[in-house]
Amino acid sequence: MYGFGLLHRLALHQEAGFHPIQVVQQATSNGARILGQEDRLGRVRAEFVADLLVVDGNPLEDLKVLYPAFGSGGIEWTVKDGVPYHIPELMAGVKDIVAYARAEHAGRKVSP
């Protein structure tokens, strides 16, 4: 999935020796500059288009805090197009949907 692959690549950059600030810049302002959009993307400023992650932990110490599976930390909130999403609630909802689909599938007879 896109988000998890991106986070993994960022963590690999950090493991390769890039300072966390450089890694964050690679994922944000550098990308905007490459696209020629640095006047409206890549920074948190008034009039800029930005999606935000609110993290429980300090990604500048270790970008792996963005993964909840690595212990404490993880993304708590995502703000996409100005709408906040509480990630633990979304993940619980996804687990419920998957569990329901599995149970429904197990109850069906599947033809070969």
The 8 nearest C-alpha neighbors of each residue, nearest first, counted from 0:
[[1, 3, 2, 4, 5, 6, 7, 8],
 [0, 2, 4, 3, 5, 6, 7, 8],
 [3, 1, 5, 4, 0, 6, 7, 8],
 [2, 4, 6, 5, 1, 0, 7, 66],
 [5, 3, 7, 1, 6, 2, 0, 8],
 [4, 6, 8, 2, 7, 3, 1, 9],
 [7, 5, 3, 9, 8, 4, 10, 2],
 [6, 8, 4, 10, 5, 9, 3, 11],
 [9, 7, 11, 5, 10, 6, 4, 12],
 [8, 10, 6, 12, 11, 7, 22, 5],
 [9, 11, 13, 7, 62, 12, 8, 63],
 [12, 10, 14, 8, 13, 9, 15, 7],
 [13, 11, 15, 9, 10, 14, 17, 8],
 [12, 14, 17, 10, 11, 15, 16, 19],
 [13, 15, 11, 16, 12, 10, 17, 9],
 [16, 14, 12, 13, 17, 11, 10, 18],
 [17, 15, 13, 14, 18, 12, 11, 19],
 [16, 18, 13, 12, 15, 21, 19, 22],
 [17, 19, 21, 20, 13, 16, 22, 59],
 [20, 18, 22, 59, 21, 13, 23, 17],
 [19, 21, 23, 22, 18, 24, 59, 17],
 [22, 20, 24, 18, 19, 23, 25, 17],
 [21, 23, 19, 25, 24, 20, 9, 17],
 [22, 24, 26, 20, 25, 21, 27, 19],
 [23, 25, 21, 27, 28, 26, 22, 29],
 [26, 24, 29, 22, 23, 27, 21, 30],
 [25, 27, 23, 24, 30, 22, 29, 28],
 [28, 26, 41, 24, 30, 25, 29, 23],
 [27, 29, 41, 31, 24, 30, 32, 42],
 [30, 28, 25, 32, 31, 27, 24, 33],
 [31, 29, 33, 32, 28, 27, 26, 34],
 [30, 32, 37, 36, 28, 34, 41, 29],
 [31, 33, 37, 35, 29, 34, 30, 36],
 [34, 32, 30, 35, 31, 29, 36, 37],
 [35, 33, 31, 36, 32, 30, 37, 29],
 [34, 36, 32, 33, 37, 31, 38, 30],
 [35, 37, 31, 34, 38, 39, 40, 32],
 [38, 36, 31, 32, 40, 39, 35, 41],
 [37, 39, 36, 40, 47, 35, 31, 41],
 [38, 40, 47, 37, 36, 48, 46, 41],
 [41, 39, 37, 31, 48, 47, 36, 42],
 [40, 42, 28, 27, 31, 37, 43, 30],
 [43, 41, 40, 44, 28, 47, 27, 49],
 [42, 44, 49, 47, 41, 45, 48, 40],
 [45, 43, 47, 42, 46, 48, 49, 39],
 [44, 46, 47, 43, 48, 42, 39, 49],
 [45, 47, 44, 48, 39, 43, 49, 40],
 [48, 46, 39, 44, 45, 40, 49, 43],
 [47, 49, 40, 39, 46, 50, 80, 41],
 [50, 48, 47, 51, 43, 40, 42, 41],
 [49, 51, 79, 78, 80, 52, 48, 77],
 [52, 50, 78, 77, 49, 53, 79, 76],
 [51, 53, 77, 76, 54, 78, 74, 50],
 [54, 52, 76, 75, 74, 77, 51, 55],
 [53, 55, 74, 75, 56, 73, 52, 72],
 [56, 54, 72, 73, 75, 74, 53, 57],
 [57, 55, 72, 54, 64, 58, 73, 71],
 [56, 58, 59, 60, 61, 64, 55, 54],
 [59, 57, 62, 61, 60, 64, 56, 65],
 [58, 60, 19, 57, 61, 62, 20, 18],
 [61, 59, 58, 57, 62, 19, 56, 64],
 [60, 62, 58, 63, 59, 64, 57, 19],
 [63, 61, 58, 64, 10, 65, 59, 60],
 [62, 64, 65, 61, 66, 10, 69, 58],
 [65, 63, 72, 66, 73, 62, 58, 56],
 [64, 66, 73, 63, 74, 62, 67, 72],
 [67, 65, 73, 64, 68, 63, 69, 72],
 [66, 68, 73, 69, 72, 70, 65, 71],
 [69, 67, 66, 70, 73, 71, 64, 72],
 [70, 68, 67, 66, 71, 64, 63, 72],
 [71, 69, 68, 67, 72, 64, 66, 73],
 [72, 70, 67, 69, 73, 64, 56, 55],
 [73, 71, 55, 64, 56, 67, 70, 65],
 [72, 74, 67, 65, 66, 64, 55, 54],
 [73, 75, 54, 65, 76, 53, 55, 52],
 [76, 74, 86, 54, 53, 85, 73, 55],
 [77, 75, 85, 53, 86, 84, 74, 52],
 [76, 78, 52, 84, 83, 51, 79, 53],
 [77, 79, 83, 51, 82, 50, 81, 84],
 [78, 80, 50, 82, 81, 77, 83, 51],
 [79, 81, 82, 50, 78, 49, 48, 83],
 [80, 82, 79, 78, 83, 50, 49, 51],
 [81, 83, 79, 78, 80, 84, 77, 50],
 [84, 82, 78, 77, 79, 76, 81, 85],
 [85, 83, 77, 76, 86, 78, 82, 89],
 [86, 84, 76, 88, 87, 75, 89, 83],
 [85, 87, 89, 88, 75, 76, 84, 90],
 [88, 86, 90, 89, 85, 91, 75, 76],
 [89, 87, 91, 86, 90, 85, 92, 84],
 [88, 90, 86, 92, 91, 87, 93, 85],
 [89, 91, 93, 87, 92, 88, 86, 94],
 [92, 90, 88, 94, 93, 89, 87, 95],
 [91, 93, 89, 95, 90, 94, 88, 96],
 [92, 94, 90, 96, 95, 91, 97, 89],
 [95, 93, 91, 97, 92, 96, 98, 90],
 [94, 96, 98, 92, 93, 97, 99, 91],
 [97, 95, 93, 99, 94, 98, 100, 92],
 [96, 98, 100, 94, 99, 95, 101, 93],
 [99, 97, 95, 101, 100, 96, 94, 102],
 [98, 100, 102, 96, 97, 101, 103, 95],
 [101, 99, 103, 97, 102, 98, 104, 96],
 [102, 100, 104, 98, 103, 99, 105, 97],
 [103, 101, 105, 99, 104, 100, 98, 106],
 [102, 104, 100, 106, 101, 105, 99, 107],
 [103, 105, 101, 107, 106, 102, 100, 108],
 [106, 104, 102, 103, 107, 101, 108, 100],
 [107, 105, 103, 104, 102, 108, 101, 109],
 [108, 106, 104, 105, 109, 103, 102, 110],
 [107, 109, 110, 106, 105, 104, 111, 103],
 [108, 110, 107, 111, 104, 105, 106, 103],
 [109, 111, 108, 107, 104, 105, 106, 103],
 [110, 109, 108, 107, 104, 105, 106, 103]]
